[in-house]
Amino acid sequence: MTASRSHLPLSPDTPDTLGQADIAASLTPLVDITASGMAETNHIIIDRMQSEIDLIPTLAGHLIAAGGKRMRPMLTLAGALLGKSKLGKSGETAMTNAAKLAAAVEFIHSATLLHDDVIDQSDMRRGNKSASSIWGNEASVLVGDFLFARAFELMVEAGQISVLGRLANAAARITEGEIDQMILAGNPSAPIEDYYRVIRAKTAELFAAAGEAGAMIADADKPISDAICAYGLALGTAFQITDDALDYAATAEGMGKSQGDDFKEGKITLPVMLAWQDGSEDERRFWQRCLADGDIADGDLDRALSLMNKHDTITRSLEVARSHATDAGQIIAQLASKSTSASTSASGDVAEALIAAANFAADRTT
């Protein structure tokens, strides 16, 4: 299978200037380099999720306090750090606005999670009971809408209409992706390109917009904003494919949900599509009954896992994710290799942190 890739063209002769292959898979460098910005971002998040209606901060806080990797807001801050060097004293103002955008990105992401749990009827989120299972679907949808509204307030306050347009477009694309995923559900015979279209819209687009918005608010040169956008698309693609593979490979304690939830919900993901493609007629009838007809009996998840192991589709999916993660790292390495001045250079520390995060996206186990 050929992966679908949409980012800057890579030269086969691009030097591995940052020792990409030797950079360990880890979020720690990105966490460290964005620590001060994330402290400000977290303060904004806590402040802006407040309301006179007590249920709103209670429900929103339940989800946000559960944690998560916060990769999207960290990407916004990293994008701003890449452009900050040319701004001088005004760079601090740019970073303050970047923190507002980072909070907006986290609100957009949190709102989509609240809505997703309603649509998927999920009982668990990040190892805790989902908000919808505690407070009900209506409250979860409305609080999600509240967070969307807060996100747009913060975008406006950042004061750059082009950034507002970029993140607003991403929010629209996420909704399109969720609808597309709903249409794809129950159809394991669909072209794999349909799957890529879904994950690009519902996951990768926000990664891309988060990083690009940060670069834009810091007035980064276009090669930098284009590169962080392309990096985000590749990173988000790797992240989602890994997530879909881990749904069948990881434990509930690791993923914060039960193994095989995607199977029970009829979601069509890469491990399933590969098993369908390689399967016999009898195996395809099994996938049709379970996923298209929704007729899942005791023992069917075990058989699904057995078929995936037979065709090695979980490992193959993780290999595809790893190829996208490698692409993400190469985009940043290529940007660094072309640096000719302070105004067009990717800071070495930021670049290394982004490469480590890309490696983490495909190598993680949770």
N, C-alpha and C positions, 0 to 999 in steps of 0.2 A: 504494500500500500504506500502510495506517495502522500506525504503530508501536505496539507494546504498551507501555504505561507504567504503572508502579505507584509512585507517590510522592505527596508532599504536593500538594494542589491549588494551582495558581499563579493569582494574580490577573492579568488582562490589564493592569491598571493598576499593577502592581508597578514602582516606579521603579528605574532602573539606577543605584543609589546608588554602586556601586563602579566604574562605567565598564566593565562586563563586556565589552562589545564591544571595548574598547581594551586589555584585558589580554592580553598575548602568550601564545601557547601554549607552555608550558614547565614542566618539572618542577623547575627550579632553585629557584624560591621555596619550594616544599614541601621540597626537600632541605635548603635553608638553614635554614628555620625549625624543622626536626626534627633538625638535625645532632647536638646533644648527646644527645638521646634515642636516636637511631640508633646513636651510638657505644656507649651502654650496651647497647642491644639486640644489637648485633653481638658484644659481649663475652659476653652471655648465650648467644647462639647457638653460639659457639665452645665455651664451657664445657659446655653441655648436650648437644652432639652427641658428646662424648667417651664412650668405653667401653673396658672391658678387652679387648673383641673388636676387634682392630685394623681389621678390614674395615668396621666400622660408621662410624667417623669418616672413613676413607679414601673410602668410597663417598659418604657424605653430603657430605663436603667437596668432592668432585668437582663435585657439582651446585651447592652453595651458593657455592663459590668462582667459578663461572662467571658469577656476577653476577645479572642481572635488574634490573628497575626498582625493586623493593622498594616498590611503591606501597601494598600492603596494610599492612605494618607502619607505614609513614609515616602512613597514614590513622588508625591506632590512636593514634599520638602526637598527630596533629592534633586528633582528637576529644577527647583528654585536655586539650590546650591550650585548647580552647574552654570547658571547664568549670573549669579551674584557678583562674580569677580569684576565685571565691567561697570558695576553701578556705584562703587565707592561708598560714600556715606548713605546714599539713598538705598543701599542694599538692605539695611535693617528694616526700612519700611516695606520693602518687597518681601522680606521674610515674615513680617507680621501679617501681610496680606496672604502670603502662602499658607500660614497657619490657619487662616479663615477658610481658605480653599480646601485645605486638608480636612478640616472639620466638616465642610460641606460634602466632600467625597465620602467620608465615613457615614454621614447621615444618609446619603443616597444609598450606600451599600446596606446599611442597617434597615432602611425602609424596604428595600427589595427582599431582604431576608424575612422580614415580618410578613410581607405579602406572599412570599414563596411557601412559608410554613402553612399558611391558610390554604393555598392552592393544593399543596402536596399532602395536606392533613397530617403534617409531621408532629410527632409527640416530643421529639428531642431536638435540641439545637445547642451545639458547643458543650455537650455533656450535661446539660440541664434540661428541664422540661421547657418546651417551647412556650412562648408567650400566648399563642392561640390556645394551647391546651389548658392554660391557667385562667386567662381572662376572656377567652372566646374569640371567634373569628372577627366579629364586628369591631371590637376594641382594637385588635391587632391591625386591621386594615386602616382604621381611622388614625391610629398613632403613626403608622407608616406614612400616611398622607401628611401628618403634622411634621414629621422629620423631612419629608421632601420640601415642604414649605420653608422650613428653617434653612435647609440647604440653599435654596434660591435667595433667601435674605442675605446669607453670607456671601454668595457669589456677587450680588449687587454691591455689597459693602466693599468688596475687593476692588471695585472701581474700574474694571477693564471689560468692556462689552464683548470683546472677542473671546475672552476667557469664559464669560457667561454663556456665550453661544456654544463654545466647545463642550462644556459640561452639560448644558441642556440637551445638546445633540446626543451625548452619551446616555443620558437618562432615557431619552426616547428609544435609543437602540436597545437598551436593556429590556424594556417592555416588549419591543419587537421580538427579541430573542426568546423571552419567556413564552410568548404566544406561539412562536415557531416551534419551540420545544413541545408545547402542548399538541400541536398538529402532528409532530413527528412521533409522539408517544404511541406505542403499540405497533410500530412498523419497522421491524428489524431488517427488512429487505431494502429499506431506503438507501439511496446512494450515500456513501460516507461524506461526500461534500456537503450534504444536508446537515450532518452532525457538526462539521466545521463551521458552517454558517451560524448554527445555533450558539456554539460556545464562543465564537468571536463576538457575537452581539451581546450575549447575556453575561459574559465574564471578561473576555480580553479587552473589550472596548473601554470599560471603566479603568482598567489598569493603564491603558494607553492615554486616555483623557486625563487621568490623575497626574501622570508624569508630565505630559505636555502642558497642562494648565500651570503647573509649577514653573516650568521653564518660561512660559509666556509672561507670567506675572513678574518674573525677574528680568524681562526684556532680553532673554537669551537670543543669540544669533540663530537663524533658521536651521542650520545644520544640527545644532544641539536639540532644538525642539522637535525636529523631524526624527532625530535618532532616539530620543527618549520615548516618543510616541511609538516608533517601530519596536523598540525594546519592550514596551508595555504590551503590545499585541502578542509578541512571541512569548513573553513571560506569562501573560494571562492564559494563553493557549496551553502552555506546559502545565500551569497550575491546575487548570480544569481537567485536562486529560488524566493527570495524576490523581486528582480527586475522584474521578470516575472509576479509575482502576482500583484505588484503595477502598472504594465502597464494597468491593468483593474480596479484598485481601486483608483489610484491617479489622481490628476489634472495635466494639462499641466504646470501650474506654479510650482508645486512641483517637477515634474520629468524632466522638460526641454524638453518634447515632448508631443504629443497629446495622450489622453487616447485611448487605443485600437489600437495603431500603429502596434503592433504585429499581431493583428487580420487582419488588412488591408494588411499586408505583407505576410500573410499566414504562419506565424511562429507557430510551434507546441511547446507549452510550457505546464508546468504541469497543470495549471488550465483548459486548453482546454482538455488535455488527460483524466483528471479525469471526466470532463463533458461528454466526449465521452463514457468512460467506463460505466458510470451510466445512460446514456441516453437511451431513447426509440428509436425505429426504425425511427420514424419521426424526432426526435432530431438529430440522426446520419445523416440522409439525409440532414438536415440543415447544419451541420458541413462539410459534404462532398461537398455540393454546394459552400459554402463560401470559404473554405480553400483549397480543392483539385481542384475544378473547377475554383476558382477565381471569381465566380459570386456573387458579393456582392452588394446588393441593399440598398436603403435608409431604415433605421430602422433595418438592420441586426445586427449592433453593439449592439443596445438596446436589441434585442432578445438574442444575445450571453451573454450579461451581466445578463439578466433575467434567462437564463439556468444555468449560473454559480452560481447565488444566490440560485436557486432552489436546486442545489446539493451541495451548500456551498463549492465550489472548491477553491475559493480565500482564505477563512479562513483555509481550510485544507492544502493548499499549504504553507501558512505562518507558520502553525504548523510544517510541514516537515522542512522548513527552520530553524525554531527555534530548532528543534532536532539536526540539523547539527551544529548550533551555540553552543549549549550546549556541543556537542562532542568536538568542537574546544577548548572551555574553559577547559574541563576536561583533554585534552591532556596537556595543560600547567600546570594545577593544579597537575597532576600526575608527571610531570617532577619536579616541585618544591618539591613535597612530597618525591621524591627519592634523593634529593640533599644531598650529603655527604661531599662535599668539595667545595672550591671556584672554582675549575676548572670544576665541573660538575653541579654547581647550577644555577638555573634560578633566576636572580635578582628579588627580590620581587616586586620592582616598575615596572619593565618591564613586569613581569608576570601579575600583576594586570591590567596594561594598555592593554595587549593583551586580557585578559578575558573581559574587558570592551568593547573592539573593537568587539569581537565575539558577545557579547550580542547586540551591536549596529547593527550588520549586519542583524539580523533578526527582530529587533524592530523598525528600521527606517521607516520613512514615505516618504522619498525622496531618 
